[in-house]
Amino acid sequence: MLDSRMKLFLAPVSIFMLVALVSLALYFAPSAWATWQPATCMPDHCFCEAQRAGFIRQPINAYSNLAFVLVGLLILANARDDWRRGLRANAMQTQRAFPMILGVSTIVIGVGSFFYHASLTFVGQWFDVMGMYLFASFALVYNYLRLRPIRPVMFALAYVVMNAMLGYLIIVNPEMRRQVFTAMIYAILALEALILLIERPRMRTRYLIGAIVSLGIADAIWMLDESGVWCSPTSWLQGHAVWHLGSALAAGLLYLYYRSERGK
């Protein structure tokens, strides 16, 4: 007999397997993107992987995003287990909306980026970047809440308004998307440093260090891929796909870091 915790985690794994099978089936579908507005990277600056003629234009870069879906589902399952066991040590455990937003935004990153690399369309590009903004903006507002507690309604308002502005920015000035995301990462780290210096919570900092290292390595490999230093268009090993895997790992580690917080 499986214990209750094992049963709890079988659900996200089952959902992930279903998503993976549907995604694999799309590989054999005919292309549907000829009439869509192309992404700003088109026609020949969409990372190293060679473009295929089918429904999935960049299979390796697309399917590597399933890592985000799995991590997001595991975050939701872990949060549900915390609620079931009555764990209430920090905001990530006491407010059900917080891990839900974090888990869902991680899934949105995976689905949006899959769509982007499958289609290489401007709509796909919007969803790809918006997923990253949803995750990063949550970390920004959540870190501010940890430093200066705010009411839930103000948290929700700040999160919604910030993402509405970011979503509009992707449309009117898509070339700024990476600079904006980088600035958000630096702001998250700056707020985290302030929290550690001022509030001095008890945290499992190895999770934060792991997230930073994982994201840093993934980002370096992404730049090597995009610059052509590491580039083999038909290879199964794609630098941008490694970025997806490393970033998904960083997202999971950041959740575990937030979940580990205890008082002074």
Secondary structure, 3 states (H helix, E strand, C coil): CCCHHHHHHHHHHHHHHHHHHHHHHHCCCCCCCCCCCECCCCCCCCCCCCCCCCCCCCHHHHHCCHHHHHHHHHHHHHHHHHHHHCCCCCHHHHCCHHHHHHHHHHHHHHHHHHHHHHHCEHHHHHHHHHHHHHHHHHHHHHHHHHHCCCCHHHHHHHHHHHHHHHHHHHHHCHHHHHHHHHHHHHHHHHHHHHHHHHCCCECCHHHHHHHHHHHHHHHHHHHHHHHCCCCCCCCCCCHHHHHHHHHHHHHHHHHHHHHCCECC
